[in-house]
Amino acid sequence: MHISAQRHEEIRQLLLQYPDGLTSTAISAALRNPPHQRTVQRWLSELVAIGAVAVSGRARATVYQLTALFGPQPTLLAEPSALFDATDGIPLSEQGREICAYVRRPRTGRTPIGYDRNFLDDYVPSLSWYLSEATRRHLRAIGETDAFGRPAGTHGRAILNRLLIDLSWASSRLEGNTYSRLDTKELIEFGRHAEGKDAQDAQMILNHKAAIELLLDEADAVGFDAQTVLSLHGLLSENLMPDPDASGRLRFRPVQISGSVFIPLAMPQVIEECFHSILNKAAAITDPFEQAFFVLVQLPCLQPFEDVNKRVSRLGANIPLLKNNLSPLTFIDVPDRTYVDAILGVYEMNRIELLRDLFVWAYERSAKEYVAVRKSLADPDPLRLRYRQELREIVADIVRSRRQDVLEAMERFAHERIKARDREAFVEMVQDELKRLHPGTLARYRLRLSEFEAWREARKALMS
């Protein structure tokens, strides 16, 4: 397995501390989560071959030293500072700026690299941390809400309408979607498709809406397990995949990343192994912000699906935030170029610093936005919160069965499932919901457009 950019830099930093050089045994012992000794020797041979490291001595006395070329500054990342005039006000660390410099080179100036499983295997929950303790503390301080300690998803449901619009629009925009925020609002709230826009853009936004509703409807049950992540992919990719059979399934075909020199894994068995390893590690992480960031890093890097990987990672990153009633990460105002640069840094260098800079900045923006949003919102209807599942069941049943005895069906359902004091109000709520039903709200009830249209035609025929 070839040396990753992250391991290259780790060895470089180590040898900088020992100008007289180190043996391969000493280097191996000093590395974080050291691999097998033979792997280290193979890495050192690669560095010698490209002129990064010089070798002297023989057998056990063999010593490795940095060459002058790769000493104080790694030429891999050296670029003029003029490249950093388009960071959109995002404060970048020096490491983040280095990553920008490298990934903004032409493809011909970047070294092709394959998936490095060590990048995943070296991460050990509770021992490895992508986010420092101070960063995690800061994010929790700005992300806590007044729903802390309440049932999972309470805060997300309270801001549901705004969250559906913001996250659906911002995540779709990072994929090149041309809908404006206002277009997205009209589509989600009223089912109005924007004129002159591609149908795929509307489909992408409605898919996001359905996936977000899944995360909130099933907040107690969703987590970092295969069923949740495959379901997210199935919803986010609906009607958008060249091969419909690939929706909600791990890929078994090779894929390429446009504009990148990164070559993803091609072996289905290894993809599946790494996919489950990512989920197991994510589930074992105790901090919700570390969980969120880990998923943003590792899922796209693996490319477990034929397409829609980054979308799955962005919604997956919100799982621990919504479950813990923290402010969501909506990706509002995230510049698409910086986001692509950050993801390329992970793909091509196995370095996370630029994505980490962006993650912290983006969460600060989201958290501030939702402090204001929460203050401006009326308290959610307690009846709707209490009977959310029952409302979904009766509405879906009425539409699918195209019942003519609608009032009787509602009253019978209420008698069986709803507390006596709430029955009349519940029936009124169902009637109001049926009047407001439109294509943009179908995902809430897991209804297909064909089912809705058949029900609507049956109603028209009944009234005529």
Phi, psi and omega per residue, in radians:
M1 nan 2.293 -3.097
H2 -1.195 2.683 3.123
I3 -1.212 2.396 3.101
S4 -1.442 2.829 3.098
A5 -1.080 -0.610 -3.135
Q6 -1.151 -0.777 3.118
R7 -1.187 -0.646 3.074
H8 -0.980 -0.844 -3.108
E9 -1.170 -0.627 3.129
E10 -1.106 -0.756 3.115
I11 -1.176 -0.696 3.121
R12 -1.048 -0.806 -3.139
Q13 -1.093 -0.645 3.131
L14 -1.153 -0.813 -3.112
L15 -1.223 -0.429 3.045
L16 -1.054 -0.519 -3.127
Q17 -1.391 -0.238 -3.096
Y18 -2.284 1.422 -3.083
P19 -1.012 -0.484 -3.129
D20 -1.435 -0.066 3.059
G21 1.670 2.941 3.131
L22 -2.420 2.711 3.022
T23 -1.356 2.855 3.126
S24 -1.105 -0.578 3.113
T25 -1.134 -0.763 3.140
A26 -1.161 -0.674 3.112
I27 -1.112 -0.796 -3.127
S28 -1.049 -0.752 -3.107
A29 -1.152 -0.492 -3.080
A30 -1.542 -0.203 -3.104
L31 -1.307 2.604 3.040
R32 -1.250 2.319 -3.098
N33 0.799 1.102 -3.022
P34 -1.070 2.383 3.067
P35 -1.423 -2.981 3.099
H36 -1.094 2.562 -3.101
Q37 -0.967 -0.658 -3.131
R38 -1.138 -0.581 3.093
T39 -1.127 -0.748 3.116
V40 -1.094 -0.744 3.132
Q41 -1.095 -0.658 3.108
R42 -1.154 -0.730 3.095
W43 -1.049 -0.782 -3.115
L44 -1.112 -0.630 3.093
S45 -1.103 -0.692 3.090
E46 -1.095 -0.745 -3.124
L47 -1.174 -0.613 3.065
V48 -1.138 -0.716 -3.085
A49 -1.119 -0.586 -3.131
I50 -1.627 0.043 3.076
G51 1.471 0.216 3.139
A52 -1.413 -0.502 -3.069
V53 -2.302 2.462 3.055
A54 -1.831 2.628 -3.096
V55 -2.170 2.469 3.081
S56 -2.511 2.764 -3.126
G57 1.472 3.127 -3.097
R58 -2.387 2.775 3.070
A59 0.860 -2.255 -3.074
R60 -1.239 -0.274 3.140
A61 -1.570 0.117 3.140
T62 -1.130 2.273 -3.088
V63 -2.138 2.462 3.135
Y64 -1.980 2.272 3.124
Q65 -2.262 2.661 3.030
L66 -1.207 2.444 2.982
T67 -1.351 2.835 3.137
A68 -1.056 -0.587 -3.108
L69 -1.101 -0.618 -3.044
F70 -1.917 0.416 -3.089
G71 -1.371 -1.827 -3.007
P72 -0.996 -0.667 3.130
Q73 -2.218 2.193 3.114
P74 -1.226 2.127 -3.111
T75 -1.117 -0.335 3.120
L76 -0.980 -0.575 -3.011
L77 -2.001 -0.068 -3.047
A78 -1.219 2.162 3.126
E79 -2.601 2.673 3.081
P80 -1.140 2.568 -3.067
S81 -1.192 -0.197 -3.141
A82 -1.077 -0.297 -3.126
L83 -1.246 -0.207 -2.994
F84 -1.822 0.658 -3.140
D85 -1.669 0.121 -3.067
A86 -2.320 0.754 -3.126
T87 -1.593 0.076 3.004
D88 0.998 0.619 3.074
G89 1.370 0.099 3.131
I90 -1.461 2.128 3.121
P91 -1.246 2.059 -3.116
L92 -1.828 2.468 2.994
S93 -1.227 2.886 3.098
E94 -1.053 -0.670 3.116
Q95 -1.137 -0.676 3.094
G96 -1.098 -0.666 3.126
R97 -1.187 -0.636 3.094
E98 -1.089 -0.744 3.141
I99 -1.106 -0.768 3.080
C100 -0.959 -0.798 -3.092
A101 -1.038 -0.709 -3.086
Y102 -1.290 -0.858 -3.026
V103 -1.287 -0.265 3.081
R104 -1.539 0.001 2.987
R105 -1.194 2.744 3.008
P106 -1.024 2.683 -3.133
R107 -0.956 -0.598 -3.116
T108 -1.181 -0.294 3.133
G109 -1.707 0.152 3.141
R110 -2.092 2.554 -3.049
T111 -1.482 2.145 3.069
P112 -0.983 2.452 -3.078
I113 -2.541 2.470 3.087
G114 -1.676 3.070 3.116
Y115 -1.152 2.242 3.132
D116 -1.824 1.842 -3.092
R117 -1.114 -0.428 3.102
N118 -1.055 -0.515 3.130
F119 -1.050 -0.628 3.065
L120 -1.466 -0.837 -3.051
D121 -1.093 -0.551 -3.103
D122 -1.246 -0.279 3.138
Y123 -1.440 2.155 3.132
V124 -2.113 1.968 -3.137
P125 -0.917 2.420 -3.139
S126 1.331 -0.206 3.035
L127 -1.973 -0.673 3.082
S128 -1.662 2.512 3.102
W129 -2.453 2.164 2.994
Y130 -1.380 -0.577 3.140
L131 -1.892 2.331 3.137
S132 -1.203 2.843 3.123
E133 -1.049 -0.695 -3.139
A134 -1.122 -0.703 3.115
T135 -1.141 -0.764 -3.137
R136 -1.107 -0.684 3.115
R137 -1.118 -0.735 -3.140
H138 -1.108 -0.795 -3.118
L139 -1.139 -0.679 3.107
R140 -1.151 -0.677 -3.119
A141 -1.085 -0.674 -3.109
I142 -1.551 -0.261 -3.057
G143 -1.736 -0.182 -3.110
E144 -1.212 2.540 -3.110
T145 -2.171 3.056 3.137
D146 -1.345 0.028 3.106
A147 -1.703 0.169 -3.107
F148 -1.011 2.315 3.132
G149 1.510 -0.125 3.126
R150 -1.557 3.010 -3.092
P151 -0.946 2.590 -3.101
A152 -0.938 2.345 3.081
G153 1.519 -0.002 -3.099
T154 -1.023 -0.836 -3.104
H155 -1.151 -0.763 -3.133
G156 -1.052 -0.692 3.127
R157 -1.205 -0.536 3.137
A158 -1.189 -0.505 -3.125
I159 -1.940 0.412 -2.943
L160 -0.942 -0.913 -3.039
N161 -1.043 -0.776 -3.141
R162 -1.205 -0.686 -3.137
L163 -1.118 -0.728 3.128
L164 -1.009 -0.744 -3.105
I165 -1.259 -0.880 -3.037
D166 -1.101 -0.904 -3.062
L167 -1.245 -0.685 3.109
S168 -1.073 -0.768 -3.103
W169 -1.226 -0.861 -3.038
A170 -1.168 -0.737 3.134
S171 -1.175 -0.682 3.118
S172 -1.166 -0.660 -3.139
R173 -1.066 -0.620 3.116
L174 -1.168 -0.233 3.068
E175 -1.731 0.144 3.129
G176 1.580 0.189 3.137
N177 -1.124 2.410 -3.035
T178 -1.689 -0.021 3.101
Y179 -1.164 2.394 3.009
S180 -1.390 3.000 3.093
R181 -1.104 -0.672 3.114
L182 -1.151 -0.726 3.072
D183 -1.009 -0.744 -3.126
T184 -1.114 -0.739 3.121
K185 -1.075 -0.778 3.131
E186 -1.107 -0.673 -3.132
L187 -1.206 -0.794 -3.074
I188 -1.275 -0.713 -3.054
E189 -1.472 -0.567 -3.025
F190 -2.205 -0.032 3.140
G191 1.250 0.346 -3.111
R192 -1.571 2.072 3.106
H193 -1.424 2.393 -3.135
A194 -1.222 2.337 -3.139
E195 -1.191 2.456 3.087
G196 1.362 0.064 -3.132
K197 -1.748 2.641 3.127
D198 -1.128 2.441 3.124
A199 -1.085 -0.505 3.124
Q200 -1.131 -0.558 3.112
D201 -1.108 -0.774 3.107
A202 -1.128 -0.734 3.136
Q203 -1.060 -0.741 -3.128
M204 -1.065 -0.751 -3.129
I205 -1.186 -0.775 3.118
L206 -1.132 -0.563 3.064
N207 -1.136 -0.732 3.074
H208 -1.051 -0.780 -3.131
K209 -0.994 -0.824 -3.129
A210 -1.094 -0.693 -3.121
A211 -1.204 -0.687 3.112
I212 -1.142 -0.720 3.117
E213 -1.096 -0.639 3.066
L214 -1.043 -0.797 -3.106
L215 -1.069 -0.589 -3.121
L216 -1.534 -0.672 3.121
D217 -1.102 -0.632 -3.084
E218 -1.979 0.648 -3.029
A219 -0.997 -0.602 3.128
D220 -1.229 -0.543 -2.992
A221 -1.673 -0.571 -3.061
V222 -1.207 2.689 3.119
G223 -3.064 -2.889 3.136
F224 -1.565 1.303 3.091
D225 -2.326 2.842 -3.045
A226 -1.070 -0.703 -3.100
Q227 -1.056 -0.779 -3.130
T228 -1.106 -0.860 -3.028
V229 -1.234 -0.674 3.075
L230 -1.157 -0.635 3.085
S231 -1.150 -0.717 3.073
L232 -1.017 -0.810 3.139
H233 -1.112 -0.717 3.131
G234 -1.039 -0.705 3.126
L235 -1.283 -0.778 -3.078
L236 -1.222 -0.441 -3.076
S237 -1.778 0.014 -3.072
E238 -0.963 2.217 3.074
N239 1.128 0.327 3.141
L240 -2.147 -0.131 -3.076
M241 -1.617 2.389 3.046
P242 -0.972 -0.666 3.065
D243 -1.911 1.839 -3.109
P244 -1.006 -0.466 3.140
D245 -1.206 -0.274 -3.132
A246 -1.436 -0.156 -3.115
S247 -1.268 2.164 3.122
G248 1.368 0.266 -3.129
R249 -2.303 2.587 3.018
L250 -1.158 2.602 -3.052
R251 -1.404 2.683 3.037
F252 -2.219 0.214 3.097
R253 -2.052 2.653 3.017
P254 -1.170 2.629 3.063
V255 -2.297 2.807 3.068
Q256 -2.128 2.646 3.115
I257 -1.839 1.989 -3.113
S258 -1.075 2.308 3.077
G259 1.376 0.109 -3.104
S260 -2.150 2.717 3.037
V261 -1.686 0.133 3.134
F262 -1.375 2.348 3.125
I263 -1.991 1.846 -3.098
P264 -1.171 2.847 3.058
L265 -0.948 2.605 3.120
A266 -2.081 -0.283 -3.055
M267 -1.494 2.021 -3.088
P268 -0.972 -0.674 -3.110
Q269 -1.136 -0.722 -3.140
V270 -1.245 -0.658 3.076
I271 -1.007 -0.805 -3.139
E272 -1.113 -0.739 3.123
E273 -1.055 -0.808 -3.111
C274 -1.200 -0.641 3.099
F275 -1.017 -0.855 -3.133
H276 -1.214 -0.555 3.071
S277 -1.125 -0.744 3.088
I278 -1.032 -0.817 -3.108
L279 -1.143 -0.721 3.125
N280 -1.117 -0.730 3.122
K281 -1.176 -0.750 3.136
A282 -1.065 -0.741 -3.129
A283 -1.147 -0.486 -3.106
A284 -1.461 -0.227 3.125
I285 -1.269 2.344 -3.042
T286 -1.587 -0.385 -3.094
D287 -1.684 2.227 -3.076
P288 -1.114 -0.552 -3.135
F289 -1.304 -0.683 3.052
E290 -1.108 -0.705 3.073
Q291 -1.020 -0.859 -3.101
A292 -1.033 -0.805 -3.080
F293 -1.246 -0.667 3.107
F294 -0.990 -0.751 3.140
V295 -1.174 -0.693 3.093
L296 -1.073 -0.566 -3.136
V297 -1.393 -0.954 -2.877
Q298 -1.432 -0.642 -3.089
L299 -1.111 -0.870 3.120
P300 -1.111 -0.600 -3.115
C301 -1.102 -0.652 3.117
L302 -1.289 -0.553 -3.044
Q303 0.948 1.029 -3.082
P304 -1.229 -0.318 -3.114
F305 -1.997 2.822 -3.136
E306 -1.150 -0.477 3.117
D307 -2.830 3.013 3.045
V308 1.256 0.375 -3.124
N309 -1.172 -0.789 -3.097
K310 -1.181 -0.636 3.093
R311 -1.083 -0.741 3.097
V312 -1.078 -0.714 -3.120
S313 -1.169 -0.642 -3.123
R314 -1.197 -0.719 3.087
L315 -1.306 -0.626 3.074
G316 -1.067 -0.606 3.111
A317 -1.104 -0.409 -3.137
N318 -1.475 -0.174 -3.122
I319 -0.998 -0.949 -3.109
P320 -1.183 -0.481 3.140
L321 -1.240 -0.806 -3.134
L322 -1.207 -0.679 -3.139
K323 -1.134 -0.563 -3.116
N324 -1.692 0.215 3.108
N325 0.966 0.688 3.021
L326 -1.688 2.823 3.069
S327 -1.024 2.445 -3.131
P328 -1.310 2.909 3.026
L329 -1.848 1.841 -3.005
T330 -1.673 -0.239 -3.128
F331 1.184 0.310 3.081
I332 -1.110 2.382 3.106
D333 1.247 0.053 3.113
V334 -1.225 2.125 -3.133
P335 -1.199 2.301 -3.073
D336 -1.116 -0.612 -3.113
R337 -1.171 -0.758 -3.141
T338 -1.145 -0.659 3.105
Y339 -1.104 -0.782 3.119
V340 -1.093 -0.757 3.104
D341 -1.005 -0.772 -3.101
A342 -1.115 -0.731 3.122
I343 -1.179 -0.687 3.088
L344 -1.099 -0.616 3.087
G345 -1.055 -0.658 3.081
V346 -1.236 -0.825 -3.120
Y347 -1.031 -0.938 -2.900
E348 -1.623 -0.303 -3.070
M349 -2.221 -0.169 -3.015
N350 0.953 0.663 3.107
R351 -2.057 2.418 -2.977
I352 -1.907 -0.076 -2.933
E353 -1.102 -0.717 -3.134
L354 -1.175 -0.755 3.091
L355 -1.118 -0.612 3.091
R356 -1.152 -0.766 3.075
D357 -0.977 -0.788 -3.101
L358 -1.196 -0.710 -3.138
F359 -1.046 -0.832 -3.120
V360 -1.122 -0.799 3.139
W361 -1.086 -0.771 -3.108
A362 -1.143 -0.682 -3.135
Y363 -1.213 -0.646 3.064
E364 -1.044 -0.735 3.115
R365 -1.107 -0.821 -3.110
S366 -1.098 -0.787 -3.079
A367 -1.096 -0.762 3.122
K368 -1.109 -0.713 -3.141
E369 -1.054 -0.732 -3.022
Y370 -1.476 -0.264 2.925
V371 -1.117 -0.789 3.120
A372 -1.194 -0.705 -3.137
V373 -1.067 -0.817 -3.076
R374 -1.083 -0.647 -3.141
K375 -1.213 -0.485 -3.073
S376 -1.533 -0.193 -3.063
L377 -1.591 2.524 2.994
A378 -1.271 2.700 3.092
D379 -1.071 2.446 -3.133
P380 -1.112 2.642 3.124
D381 -1.088 2.038 -3.099
P382 -1.106 -0.554 3.120
L383 -1.128 -0.742 3.141
R384 -1.164 -0.685 3.096
L385 -1.123 -0.729 -3.064
R386 -1.186 -0.658 -3.045
Y387 -2.032 0.604 -3.104
R388 -1.038 -0.799 -3.115
Q389 -1.165 -0.754 -3.141
E390 -1.118 -0.684 3.111
L391 -1.064 -0.766 -3.132
R392 -1.111 -0.716 -3.110
E393 -1.129 -0.816 -3.053
I394 -1.245 -0.681 3.116
V395 -1.107 -0.808 3.141
A396 -1.078 -0.707 -3.124
D397 -1.151 -0.739 -3.122
I398 -1.115 -0.748 -3.116
V399 -1.200 -0.850 -3.078
R400 -1.132 -0.672 -3.080
S401 -1.469 -0.207 -3.100
R402 0.889 0.807 -3.092
R403 -1.052 2.533 2.982
Q404 -1.686 -0.454 3.130
D405 -1.614 1.023 -2.997
V406 -1.090 -0.866 -3.093
L407 -1.087 -0.764 3.133
E408 -1.092 -0.701 3.132
A409 -1.109 -0.723 3.135
M410 -1.137 -0.775 -3.115
E411 -1.157 -0.671 3.116
R412 -1.144 -0.760 3.110
F413 -1.067 -0.794 -3.124
A414 -1.079 -0.700 -3.137
H415 -1.100 -0.625 -3.084
E416 -1.449 -0.553 -2.934
R417 -2.065 -0.308 -2.988
I418 -1.955 2.479 3.099
K419 -1.056 2.546 -3.010
A420 -0.943 -0.722 -3.066
R421 -1.208 -0.307 -3.065
D422 -1.851 -0.060 -2.971
R423 -1.098 -0.824 -3.104
E424 -1.095 -0.784 3.130
A425 -1.143 -0.611 3.135
F426 -1.138 -0.778 3.125
V427 -1.050 -0.741 3.104
E428 -1.095 -0.682 3.133
M429 -1.127 -0.714 3.111
V430 -1.120 -0.751 3.124
Q431 -1.057 -0.770 3.115
D432 -1.093 -0.696 -3.102
E433 -1.171 -0.683 3.106
L434 -1.136 -0.633 3.104
K435 -1.157 -0.590 -3.085
R436 -1.557 -0.079 -3.057
L437 -1.108 2.308 3.116
H438 -2.649 2.983 -3.059
P439 -0.956 -0.534 -3.118
G440 -1.287 -0.254 -3.140
T441 -1.892 0.064 -3.068
L442 -1.112 -0.652 -3.102
A443 -1.055 -0.486 3.131
R444 -1.044 -0.535 -3.089
Y445 -1.930 0.214 -3.131
R446 0.963 0.685 -3.139
L447 -1.752 2.554 3.052
R448 -1.571 2.700 3.121
L449 -1.042 -0.675 -3.139
S450 -1.094 -0.661 3.109
E451 -1.146 -0.741 3.132
F452 -1.112 -0.794 -3.109
E453 -1.156 -0.666 3.102
A454 -1.127 -0.698 3.105
W455 -1.133 -0.744 -3.123
R456 -1.135 -0.702 3.094
E457 -1.133 -0.684 3.117
A458 -1.114 -0.637 3.107
R459 -1.162 -0.743 3.129
K460 -1.087 -0.727 -3.140
A461 -1.143 -0.620 -3.132
L462 -1.199 -0.618 -3.079
M463 -1.432 -0.357 -3.062
S464 -1.414 nan nan
